């Protein structure tokens, strides 16, 4: 499974052809987190076309399953990031947005699509 980060979601919403092609290939394995959705809504409310962007974001978030950032994720993140050289840590960008990837510690088959993986 692939957790989409905020940058990927924005690229998809902006119809970046490279990102869209990669997303279409992995669509059935992709999901969002509540933190990422929160960041996307922040961008919508700071935009000049709030109503239009609210509708677009609502349609986008209906496409994919959403993983909550809950207490287990918070605990898992700290456990995961405390492991020096962990492969999972190398996949995580050091931002709060990707904090919801802490569930990787519980399910190592999950990977994260990031812009660097697409380029």
N, CA, C and O atoms as a GROMACS GRO file, in nm:
protein
  476
    1UNK      N    1   0.084  -0.118   0.000
    1UNK     CA    2   0.000   0.000   0.000
    1UNK      C    3   0.088   0.124   0.000
    1UNK      O    4   0.202   0.121   0.045
    2UNK      N    5   0.033   0.233  -0.051
    2UNK     CA    6   0.108   0.356  -0.064
    2UNK      C    7   0.034   0.471   0.003
    2UNK      O    8  -0.081   0.500  -0.030
    3UNK      N    9   0.101   0.536   0.097
    3UNK     CA   10   0.048   0.656   0.159
    3UNK      C   11   0.088   0.774   0.074
    3UNK      O   12   0.207   0.797   0.050
    4UNK      N   13  -0.010   0.850   0.027
    4UNK     CA   14   0.020   0.967  -0.054
    4UNK      C   15   0.050   1.085   0.037
    4UNK      O   16  -0.027   1.115   0.128
    5UNK      N   17   0.162   1.152   0.013
    5UNK     CA   18   0.192   1.270   0.094
    5UNK      C   19   0.126   1.392   0.032
    5UNK      O   20   0.070   1.385  -0.078
    6UNK      N   21   0.132   1.504   0.101
    6UNK     CA   22   0.064   1.625   0.058
    6UNK      C   23   0.114   1.673  -0.078
    6UNK      O   24   0.034   1.714  -0.162
    7UNK      N   25   0.244   1.667  -0.102
    7UNK     CA   26   0.298   1.712  -0.230
    7UNK      C   27   0.244   1.630  -0.346
    7UNK      O   28   0.213   1.685  -0.452
    8UNK      N   29   0.231   1.500  -0.327
    8UNK     CA   30   0.176   1.415  -0.432
    8UNK      C   31   0.030   1.451  -0.456
    8UNK      O   32  -0.013   1.460  -0.571
    9UNK      N   33  -0.046   1.470  -0.350
    9UNK     CA   34  -0.187   1.506  -0.364
    9UNK      C   35  -0.202   1.637  -0.440
    9UNK      O   36  -0.288   1.648  -0.527
   10UNK      N   37  -0.121   1.735  -0.408
   10UNK     CA   38  -0.126   1.864  -0.477
   10UNK      C   39  -0.091   1.846  -0.625
   10UNK      O   40  -0.156   1.904  -0.713
   11UNK      N   41   0.010   1.766  -0.652
   11UNK     CA   42   0.047   1.740  -0.792
   11UNK      C   43  -0.068   1.670  -0.866
   11UNK      O   44  -0.093   1.700  -0.983
   12UNK      N   45  -0.136   1.579  -0.800
   12UNK     CA   46  -0.251   1.513  -0.861
   12UNK      C   47  -0.364   1.613  -0.886
   12UNK      O   48  -0.424   1.614  -0.994
   13UNK      N   49  -0.392   1.696  -0.788
   13UNK     CA   50  -0.498   1.795  -0.803
   13UNK      C   51  -0.464   1.897  -0.912
   13UNK      O   52  -0.554   1.952  -0.975
   14UNK      N   53  -0.336   1.922  -0.933
   14UNK     CA   54  -0.292   2.013  -1.040
   14UNK      C   55  -0.271   1.941  -1.173
   14UNK      O   56  -0.227   2.002  -1.270
   15UNK      N   57  -0.304   1.812  -1.176
   15UNK     CA   58  -0.298   1.730  -1.298
   15UNK      C   59  -0.158   1.720  -1.358
   15UNK      O   60  -0.142   1.725  -1.480
   16UNK      N   61  -0.057   1.706  -1.272
   16UNK     CA   62   0.080   1.683  -1.318
   16UNK      C   63   0.082   1.548  -1.389
   16UNK      O   64   0.055   1.445  -1.327
   17UNK      N   65   0.113   1.546  -1.517
   17UNK     CA   66   0.100   1.424  -1.598
   17UNK      C   67   0.188   1.309  -1.549
   17UNK      O   68   0.146   1.193  -1.552
   18UNK      N   69   0.308   1.339  -1.504
   18UNK     CA   70   0.397   1.233  -1.454
   18UNK      C   71   0.340   1.170  -1.328
   18UNK      O   72   0.338   1.048  -1.313
   19UNK      N   73   0.294   1.254  -1.237
   19UNK     CA   74   0.238   1.206  -1.111
   19UNK      C   75   0.107   1.131  -1.136
   19UNK      O   76   0.083   1.027  -1.076
   20UNK      N   77   0.024   1.184  -1.224
   20UNK     CA   78  -0.104   1.118  -1.255
   20UNK      C   79  -0.079   0.980  -1.314
   20UNK      O   80  -0.149   0.885  -1.279
   21UNK      N   81   0.017   0.967  -1.402
   21UNK     CA   82   0.047   0.836  -1.463
   21UNK      C   83   0.091   0.735  -1.358
   21UNK      O   84   0.046   0.621  -1.358
   22UNK      N   85   0.179   0.779  -1.268
   22UNK     CA   86   0.226   0.690  -1.161
   22UNK      C   87   0.110   0.653  -1.067
   22UNK      O   88   0.096   0.538  -1.027
   23UNK      N   89   0.029   0.752  -1.034
   23UNK     CA   90  -0.086   0.730  -0.947
   23UNK      C   91  -0.183   0.630  -1.010
   23UNK      O   92  -0.232   0.539  -0.943
   24UNK      N   93  -0.211   0.646  -1.139
   24UNK     CA   94  -0.304   0.555  -1.206
   24UNK      C   95  -0.254   0.411  -1.200
   24UNK      O   96  -0.334   0.317  -1.191
   25UNK      N   97  -0.124   0.394  -1.205
   25UNK     CA   98  -0.065   0.260  -1.199
   25UNK      C   99  -0.084   0.197  -1.061
   25UNK      O  100  -0.105   0.076  -1.050
   26UNK      N  101  -0.078   0.277  -0.954
   26UNK     CA  102  -0.085   0.227  -0.818
   26UNK      C  103  -0.216   0.261  -0.747
   26UNK      O  104  -0.228   0.238  -0.626
   27UNK      N  105  -0.314   0.315  -0.818
   27UNK     CA  106  -0.437   0.366  -0.758
   27UNK      C  107  -0.499   0.273  -0.656
   27UNK      O  108  -0.534   0.316  -0.546
   28UNK      N  109  -0.513   0.147  -0.689
   28UNK     CA  110  -0.582   0.054  -0.599
   28UNK      C  111  -0.505   0.027  -0.471
   28UNK      O  112  -0.560  -0.032  -0.377
   29UNK      N  113  -0.379   0.068  -0.465
   29UNK     CA  114  -0.296   0.046  -0.347
   29UNK      C  115  -0.271   0.174  -0.267
   29UNK      O  116  -0.195   0.173  -0.171
   30UNK      N  117  -0.335   0.283  -0.306
   30UNK     CA  118  -0.309   0.413  -0.244
   30UNK      C  119  -0.411   0.447  -0.136
   30UNK      O  120  -0.526   0.404  -0.141
   31UNK      N  121  -0.366   0.526  -0.040
   31UNK     CA  122  -0.455   0.575   0.063
   31UNK      C  123  -0.404   0.708   0.114
   31UNK      O  124  -0.291   0.748   0.085
   32UNK      N  125  -0.488   0.776   0.191
   32UNK     CA  126  -0.455   0.906   0.250
   32UNK      C  127  -0.456   0.894   0.401
   32UNK      O  128  -0.507   0.796   0.456
   33UNK      N  129  -0.400   0.993   0.468
   33UNK     CA  130  -0.411   0.999   0.613
   33UNK      C  131  -0.488   1.125   0.651
   33UNK      O  132  -0.499   1.218   0.571
   34UNK      N  133  -0.541   1.126   0.770
   34UNK     CA  134  -0.617   1.242   0.816
   34UNK      C  135  -0.529   1.366   0.825
   34UNK      O  136  -0.577   1.477   0.802
   35UNK      N  137  -0.403   1.350   0.857
   35UNK     CA  138  -0.312   1.465   0.865
   35UNK      C  139  -0.293   1.526   0.726
   35UNK      O  140  -0.292   1.648   0.711
   36UNK      N  141  -0.277   1.442   0.626
   36UNK     CA  142  -0.259   1.491   0.489
   36UNK      C  143  -0.385   1.564   0.444
   36UNK      O  144  -0.376   1.670   0.382
   37UNK      N  145  -0.500   1.509   0.473
   37UNK     CA  146  -0.625   1.574   0.436
   37UNK      C  147  -0.636   1.709   0.506
   37UNK      O  148  -0.682   1.807   0.446
   38UNK      N  149  -0.596   1.716   0.631
   38UNK     CA  150  -0.597   1.843   0.703
   38UNK      C  151  -0.508   1.946   0.635
   38UNK      O  152  -0.548   2.062   0.621
   39UNK      N  153  -0.390   1.906   0.593
   39UNK     CA  154  -0.300   1.997   0.523
   39UNK      C  155  -0.360   2.045   0.391
   39UNK      O  156  -0.345   2.161   0.354
   40UNK      N  157  -0.428   1.955   0.320
   40UNK     CA  158  -0.490   1.993   0.194
   40UNK      C  159  -0.602   2.094   0.217
   40UNK      O  160  -0.617   2.189   0.140
   41UNK      N  161  -0.682   2.074   0.323
   41UNK     CA  162  -0.787   2.170   0.355
   41UNK      C  163  -0.729   2.305   0.395
   41UNK      O  164  -0.788   2.409   0.365
   42UNK      N  165  -0.616   2.304   0.461
   42UNK     CA  166  -0.550   2.432   0.495
   42UNK      C  167  -0.519   2.508   0.367
   42UNK      O  168  -0.544   2.628   0.358
   43UNK      N  169  -0.466   2.438   0.268
   43UNK     CA  170  -0.436   2.500   0.140
   43UNK      C  171  -0.561   2.553   0.070
   43UNK      O  172  -0.559   2.660   0.011
   44UNK      N  173  -0.669   2.477   0.078
   44UNK     CA  174  -0.795   2.520   0.017
   44UNK      C  175  -0.844   2.649   0.081
   44UNK      O  176  -0.881   2.743   0.011
   45UNK      N  177  -0.844   2.654   0.213
   45UNK     CA  178  -0.895   2.772   0.283
   45UNK      C  179  -0.804   2.893   0.267
   45UNK      O  180  -0.847   3.006   0.292
   46UNK      N  181  -0.680   2.872   0.227
   46UNK     CA  182  -0.589   2.984   0.201
   46UNK      C  183  -0.589   3.024   0.054
   46UNK      O  184  -0.522   3.120   0.016
   47UNK      N  185  -0.664   2.952  -0.029
   47UNK     CA  186  -0.665   2.979  -0.172
   47UNK      C  187  -0.762   3.092  -0.208
   47UNK      O  188  -0.841   3.137  -0.124
   48UNK      N  189  -0.755   3.135  -0.331
   48UNK     CA  190  -0.844   3.241  -0.379
   48UNK      C  191  -0.976   3.186  -0.431
   48UNK      O  192  -1.071   3.261  -0.451
   49UNK      N  193  -0.983   3.054  -0.454
   49UNK     CA  194  -1.103   2.991  -0.508
   49UNK      C  195  -1.152   2.884  -0.409
   49UNK      O  196  -1.155   2.766  -0.442
   50UNK      N  197  -1.188   2.927  -0.291
   50UNK     CA  198  -1.220   2.835  -0.182
   50UNK      C  199  -1.332   2.739  -0.220
   50UNK      O  200  -1.316   2.618  -0.205
   51UNK      N  201  -1.445   2.790  -0.269
   51UNK     CA  202  -1.559   2.704  -0.300
   51UNK      C  203  -1.525   2.598  -0.405
   51UNK      O  204  -1.556   2.481  -0.388
   52UNK      N  205  -1.461   2.641  -0.512
   52UNK     CA  206  -1.421   2.548  -0.619
   52UNK      C  207  -1.325   2.443  -0.565
   52UNK      O  208  -1.339   2.324  -0.593
   53UNK      N  209  -1.227   2.488  -0.488
   53UNK     CA  210  -1.127   2.395  -0.436
   53UNK      C  211  -1.184   2.301  -0.330
   53UNK      O  212  -1.139   2.187  -0.318
   54UNK      N  213  -1.282   2.348  -0.253
   54UNK     CA  214  -1.349   2.260  -0.158
   54UNK      C  215  -1.417   2.144  -0.230
   54UNK      O  216  -1.409   2.029  -0.187
   55UNK      N  217  -1.484   2.176  -0.339
   55UNK     CA  218  -1.552   2.072  -0.417
   55UNK      C  219  -1.453   1.974  -0.478
   55UNK      O  220  -1.474   1.853  -0.474
   56UNK      N  221  -1.345   2.027  -0.533
   56UNK     CA  222  -1.241   1.941  -0.593
   56UNK      C  223  -1.180   1.850  -0.488
   56UNK      O  224  -1.161   1.730  -0.513
   57UNK      N  225  -1.147   1.905  -0.372
   57UNK     CA  226  -1.086   1.825  -0.266
   57UNK      C  227  -1.182   1.719  -0.213
   57UNK      O  228  -1.142   1.607  -0.185
   58UNK      N  229  -1.308   1.755  -0.200
   58UNK     CA  230  -1.407   1.657  -0.154
   58UNK      C  231  -1.416   1.539  -0.251
   58UNK      O  232  -1.423   1.424  -0.209
   59UNK      N  233  -1.415   1.568  -0.380
   59UNK     CA  234  -1.418   1.460  -0.480
   59UNK      C  235  -1.293   1.375  -0.472
   59UNK      O  236  -1.300   1.252  -0.481
   60UNK      N  237  -1.178   1.439  -0.455
   60UNK     CA  238  -1.052   1.367  -0.447
   60UNK      C  239  -1.048   1.274  -0.326
   60UNK      O  240  -1.008   1.159  -0.337
   61UNK      N  241  -1.089   1.325  -0.211
   61UNK     CA  242  -1.080   1.244  -0.088
   61UNK      C  243  -1.180   1.129  -0.088
   61UNK      O  244  -1.163   1.033  -0.012
   62UNK      N  245  -1.283   1.136  -0.170
   62UNK     CA  246  -1.378   1.025  -0.181
   62UNK      C  247  -1.321   0.908  -0.260
   62UNK      O  248  -1.374   0.797  -0.254
   63UNK      N  249  -1.215   0.932  -0.334
   63UNK     CA  250  -1.156   0.828  -0.419
   63UNK      C  251  -1.077   0.723  -0.341
   63UNK      O  252  -1.066   0.608  -0.384
   64UNK      N  253  -1.022   0.763  -0.228
   64UNK     CA  254  -0.924   0.678  -0.160
   64UNK      C  255  -0.963   0.652  -0.015
   64UNK      O  256  -1.029   0.734   0.049
   65UNK      N  257  -0.922   0.536   0.037
   65UNK     CA  258  -0.943   0.512   0.180
   65UNK      C  259  -0.856   0.607   0.263
   65UNK      O  260  -0.750   0.650   0.221
   66UNK      N  261  -0.906   0.638   0.383
   66UNK     CA  262  -0.837   0.732   0.471
   66UNK      C  263  -0.795   0.660   0.599
   66UNK      O  264  -0.877   0.596   0.665
   67UNK      N  265  -0.667   0.671   0.632
   67UNK     CA  266  -0.614   0.614   0.755
   67UNK      C  267  -0.610   0.725   0.861
   67UNK      O  268  -0.559   0.833   0.835
   68UNK      N  269  -0.663   0.699   0.979
   68UNK     CA  270  -0.660   0.802   1.083
   68UNK      C  271  -0.521   0.812   1.146
   68UNK      O  272  -0.445   0.715   1.149
   69UNK      N  273  -0.489   0.929   1.195
   69UNK     CA  274  -0.369   0.947   1.275
   69UNK      C  275  -0.415   0.941   1.420
   69UNK      O  276  -0.463   1.040   1.476
   70UNK      N  277  -0.400   0.825   1.478
   70UNK     CA  278  -0.454   0.803   1.612
   70UNK      C  279  -0.340   0.782   1.711
   70UNK      O  280  -0.223   0.802   1.679
   71UNK      N  281  -0.374   0.742   1.831
   71UNK     CA  282  -0.274   0.722   1.935
   71UNK      C  283  -0.172   0.616   1.895
   71UNK      O  284  -0.052   0.633   1.920
   72UNK      N  285  -0.217   0.507   1.833
   72UNK     CA  286  -0.123   0.403   1.789
   72UNK      C  287  -0.024   0.459   1.688
   72UNK      O  288   0.095   0.425   1.692
   73UNK      N  289  -0.071   0.544   1.598
   73UNK     CA  290   0.018   0.604   1.500
   73UNK      C  291   0.119   0.697   1.567
   73UNK      O  292   0.237   0.698   1.530
   74UNK      N  293   0.074   0.774   1.665
   74UNK     CA  294   0.164   0.865   1.737
   74UNK      C  295   0.273   0.787   1.810
   74UNK      O  296   0.390   0.825   1.805
   75UNK      N  297   0.235   0.680   1.877
   75UNK     CA  298   0.332   0.598   1.949
   75UNK      C  299   0.424   0.528   1.849
   75UNK      O  300   0.545   0.522   1.871
   76UNK      N  301   0.368   0.475   1.742
   76UNK     CA  302   0.446   0.404   1.641
   76UNK      C  303   0.548   0.493   1.574
   76UNK      O  304   0.658   0.448   1.543
   77UNK      N  305   0.513   0.620   1.550
   77UNK     CA  306   0.607   0.712   1.487
   77UNK      C  307   0.732   0.727   1.572
   77UNK      O  308   0.843   0.719   1.519
   78UNK      N  309   0.716   0.748   1.701
   78UNK     CA  310   0.832   0.766   1.787
   78UNK      C  311   0.914   0.639   1.796
   78UNK      O  312   1.037   0.645   1.802
   79UNK      N  313   0.849   0.525   1.798
   79UNK     CA  314   0.920   0.398   1.800
   79UNK      C  315   0.997   0.381   1.669
   79UNK      O  316   1.113   0.340   1.670
   80UNK      N  317   0.933   0.410   1.559
   80UNK     CA  318   0.994   0.392   1.428
   80UNK      C  319   1.112   0.485   1.407
   80UNK      O  320   1.217   0.442   1.360
   81UNK      N  321   1.096   0.611   1.441
   81UNK     CA  322   1.203   0.708   1.415
   81UNK      C  323   1.320   0.694   1.511
   81UNK      O  324   1.424   0.756   1.489
   82UNK      N  325   1.304   0.616   1.615
   82UNK     CA  326   1.415   0.596   1.709
   82UNK      C  327   1.510   0.486   1.664
   82UNK      O  328   1.613   0.463   1.729
   83UNK      N  329   1.479   0.417   1.556
   83UNK     CA  330   1.563   0.308   1.507
   83UNK      C  331   1.664   0.365   1.407
   83UNK      O  332   1.626   0.397   1.295
   84UNK      N  333   1.791   0.377   1.446
   84UNK     CA  334   1.892   0.432   1.354
   84UNK      C  335   1.904   0.346   1.229
   84UNK      O  336   1.913   0.223   1.236
   85UNK      N  337   1.905   0.412   1.114
   85UNK     CA  338   1.926   0.340   0.988
   85UNK      C  339   1.808   0.259   0.942
   85UNK      O  340   1.820   0.182   0.847
   86UNK      N  341   1.695   0.273   1.005
   86UNK     CA  342   1.577   0.197   0.966
   86UNK      C  343   1.538   0.229   0.823
   86UNK      O  344   1.532   0.347   0.786
   87UNK      N  345   1.512   0.128   0.742
   87UNK     CA  346   1.470   0.148   0.604
   87UNK      C  347   1.343   0.230   0.599
   87UNK      O  348   1.328   0.316   0.512
   88UNK      N  349   1.251   0.204   0.691
   88UNK     CA  350   1.126   0.280   0.692
   88UNK      C  351   1.152   0.427   0.720
   88UNK      O  352   1.087   0.514   0.663
   89UNK      N  353   1.247   0.456   0.807
   89UNK     CA  354   1.279   0.595   0.837
   89UNK      C  355   1.334   0.664   0.714
   89UNK      O  356   1.306   0.781   0.690
   90UNK      N  357   1.413   0.592   0.635
   90UNK     CA  358   1.470   0.652   0.514
   90UNK      C  359   1.361   0.688   0.414
   90UNK      O  360   1.379   0.779   0.333
   91UNK      N  361   1.248   0.620   0.420
   91UNK     CA  362   1.139   0.649   0.329
   91UNK      C  363   1.056   0.769   0.374
   91UNK      O  364   0.976   0.822   0.297
   92UNK      N  365   1.075   0.812   0.497
   92UNK     CA  366   0.992   0.920   0.550
   92UNK      C  367   1.061   1.054   0.537
   92UNK      O  368   1.179   1.067   0.571
   93UNK      N  369   0.990   1.152   0.488
   93UNK     CA  370   1.042   1.289   0.490
   93UNK      C  371   1.023   1.340   0.632
   93UNK      O  372   0.925   1.306   0.697
   94UNK      N  373   1.115   1.421   0.680
   94UNK     CA  374   1.107   1.466   0.820
   94UNK      C  375   1.007   1.580   0.839
   94UNK      O  376   1.043   1.690   0.880
   95UNK      N  377   0.881   1.552   0.809
   95UNK     CA  378   0.778   1.652   0.828
   95UNK      C  379   0.663   1.594   0.907
   95UNK      O  380   0.644   1.472   0.910
   96UNK      N  381   0.587   1.680   0.969
   96UNK     CA  382   0.471   1.635   1.045
   96UNK      C  383   0.368   1.570   0.955
   96UNK      O  384   0.297   1.478   0.997
   97UNK      N  385   0.360   1.615   0.832
   97UNK     CA  386   0.261   1.560   0.741
   97UNK      C  387   0.279   1.409   0.727
   97UNK      O  388   0.181   1.335   0.726
   98UNK      N  389   0.403   1.364   0.716
   98UNK     CA  390   0.426   1.222   0.700
   98UNK      C  391   0.425   1.147   0.833
   98UNK      O  392   0.455   1.028   0.836
   99UNK      N  393   0.390   1.214   0.941
   99UNK     CA  394   0.387   1.147   1.071
   99UNK      C  395   0.290   1.032   1.072
   99UNK      O  396   0.309   0.936   1.146
  100UNK      N  397   0.186   1.039   0.991
  100UNK     CA  398   0.088   0.931   0.989
  100UNK      C  399   0.144   0.803   0.931
  100UNK      O  400   0.078   0.699   0.937
  101UNK      N  401   0.263   0.807   0.874
  101UNK     CA  402   0.324   0.685   0.822
  101UNK      C  403   0.377   0.596   0.934
  101UNK      O  404   0.437   0.492   0.908
  102UNK      N  405   0.355   0.638   1.056
  102UNK     CA  406   0.400   0.556   1.169
  102UNK      C  407   0.340   0.417   1.164
  102UNK      O  408   0.397   0.323   1.219
  103UNK      N  409   0.227   0.402   1.100
  103UNK     CA  410   0.166   0.270   1.090
  103UNK      C  411   0.253   0.175   1.009
  103UNK      O  412   0.228   0.055   1.010
  104UNK      N  413   0.356   0.227   0.938
  104UNK     CA  414   0.448   0.140   0.868
  104UNK      C  415   0.514   0.044   0.968
  104UNK      O  416   0.546  -0.070   0.933
  105UNK      N  417   0.533   0.090   1.088
  105UNK     CA  418   0.596   0.005   1.188
  105UNK      C  419   0.511  -0.118   1.215
  105UNK      O  420   0.564  -0.224   1.250
  106UNK      N  421   0.381  -0.104   1.199
  106UNK     CA  422   0.290  -0.216   1.221
  106UNK      C  423   0.268  -0.296   1.094
  106UNK      O  424   0.231  -0.413   1.102
  107UNK      N  425   0.288  -0.236   0.978
  107UNK     CA  426   0.268  -0.304   0.851
  107UNK      C  427   0.380  -0.264   0.756
  107UNK      O  428   0.365  -0.168   0.680
  108UNK      N  429   0.492  -0.338   0.757
  108UNK     CA  430   0.608  -0.298   0.678
  108UNK      C  431   0.588  -0.308   0.528
  108UNK      O  432   0.675  -0.265   0.453
  109UNK      N  433   0.477  -0.364   0.481
  109UNK     CA  434   0.454  -0.372   0.337
  109UNK      C  435   0.406  -0.240   0.279
  109UNK      O  436   0.403  -0.223   0.158
  110UNK      N  437   0.368  -0.147   0.365
  110UNK     CA  438   0.323  -0.016   0.317
  110UNK      C  439   0.446   0.066   0.278
  110UNK      O  440   0.547   0.065   0.347
  111UNK      N  441   0.434   0.135   0.167
  111UNK     CA  442   0.540   0.223   0.122
  111UNK      C  443   0.481   0.360   0.098
  111UNK      O  444   0.359   0.376   0.097
  112UNK      N  445   0.564   0.457   0.081
  112UNK     CA  446   0.518   0.592   0.058
  112UNK      C  447   0.561   0.639  -0.080
  112UNK      O  448   0.678   0.627  -0.117
  113UNK      N  449   0.466   0.693  -0.155
  113UNK     CA  450   0.501   0.753  -0.283
  113UNK      C  451   0.543   0.896  -0.253
  113UNK      O  452   0.467   0.971  -0.191
  114UNK      N  453   0.660   0.934  -0.296
  114UNK     CA  454   0.704   1.070  -0.277
  114UNK      C  455   0.749   1.124  -0.412
  114UNK      O  456   0.768   1.047  -0.507
  115UNK      N  457   0.765   1.254  -0.420
  115UNK     CA  458   0.806   1.312  -0.547
  115UNK      C  459   0.939   1.256  -0.595
  115UNK      O  460   0.959   1.240  -0.716
  116UNK      N  461   1.030   1.227  -0.503
  116UNK     CA  462   1.160   1.174  -0.544
  116UNK      C  463   1.148   1.036  -0.606
  116UNK      O  464   1.229   0.999  -0.691
  117UNK      N  465   1.047   0.960  -0.566
  117UNK     CA  466   1.027   0.828  -0.622
  117UNK      C  467   0.969   0.835  -0.763
  117UNK      O  468   0.986   0.742  -0.842
  118UNK      N  469   0.903   0.943  -0.794
  118UNK     CA  470   0.837   0.957  -0.923
  118UNK      C  471   0.932   1.015  -1.027
  118UNK      O  472   0.922   0.982  -1.145
  119UNK      N  473   1.021   1.100  -0.985
  119UNK     CA  474   1.112   1.166  -1.080
  119UNK      C  475   1.207   1.070  -1.144
  119UNK      O  476   1.290   1.111  -1.226
   0.00000   0.00000   0.00000
